């Protein structure tokens, strides 16, 4: 997540300063599409169920050790 925020900040700075506005727009669009695509995939019922099961299993396993 920190890496995505870093890319968004870089795109914003490049766009505001006026250096490579096309590159800034491309970086911002790619990061935005990646975030929305990942969120849409995660909200699918089967993927969400598997993700919740993995989180539950890891939390139980970490408490056991």
C-alpha positions as CSV (number, residue, x, y, z in Angstrom):
1,X,0.0,0.0,0.0
2,X,2.9,2.4,0.8
3,X,4.2,1.8,-2.7
4,X,0.9,2.7,-4.3
5,X,0.7,5.9,-2.2
6,X,4.2,6.8,-3.3
7,X,3.3,6.4,-6.9
8,X,0.2,8.5,-6.5
9,X,2.3,11.2,-4.8
10,X,4.9,11.1,-7.5
11,X,2.1,11.5,-10.2
12,X,0.6,14.4,-8.3
13,X,3.9,16.2,-7.9
14,X,4.8,15.7,-11.6
15,X,1.4,16.9,-12.6
16,X,1.4,20.0,-10.4
17,X,4.9,21.0,-11.3
18,X,4.2,20.6,-14.9
19,X,7.0,18.2,-15.6
20,X,5.9,15.3,-17.8
21,X,2.1,15.8,-17.4
22,X,1.5,12.8,-19.8
23,X,3.7,10.5,-17.6
24,X,2.0,11.8,-14.5
25,X,-1.4,11.1,-16.0
26,X,-0.3,7.6,-17.1
27,X,1.0,6.7,-13.6
28,X,-2.1,8.0,-11.9
29,X,-4.4,6.1,-14.3
30,X,-2.4,2.8,-13.9
31,X,-2.4,3.0,-10.1
32,X,-6.1,3.9,-10.0
33,X,-7.0,1.0,-12.4
34,X,-5.0,-1.4,-10.3
35,X,-6.7,-0.3,-7.1
36,X,-10.2,-0.5,-8.5
37,X,-9.5,-3.8,-10.2
38,X,-8.1,-5.3,-7.0
39,X,-11.0,-4.1,-5.0
40,X,-13.5,-5.4,-7.6
41,X,-11.8,-8.8,-7.5
42,X,-11.7,-8.9,-3.7
43,X,-15.5,-8.2,-3.5
44,X,-16.3,-11.3,-5.5
45,X,-18.0,-13.7,-3.1
46,X,-15.7,-16.7,-3.7
47,X,-12.5,-14.5,-3.4
48,X,-13.9,-12.8,-0.3
49,X,-14.7,-16.1,1.3
50,X,-11.2,-17.5,0.6
51,X,-9.6,-14.3,1.9
52,X,-11.6,-14.4,5.1
53,X,-10.7,-18.0,5.6
54,X,-7.0,-17.3,5.1
55,X,-7.1,-14.4,7.6
56,X,-9.0,-16.5,10.2
57,X,-6.6,-19.4,9.7
58,X,-3.5,-17.2,10.1
59,X,-4.9,-15.5,13.2
60,X,-5.7,-18.8,14.9
61,X,-2.3,-20.1,13.9
62,X,-0.5,-17.0,15.2
63,X,-2.3,-17.3,18.6
64,X,-1.3,-20.9,18.9
65,X,2.4,-20.1,18.7
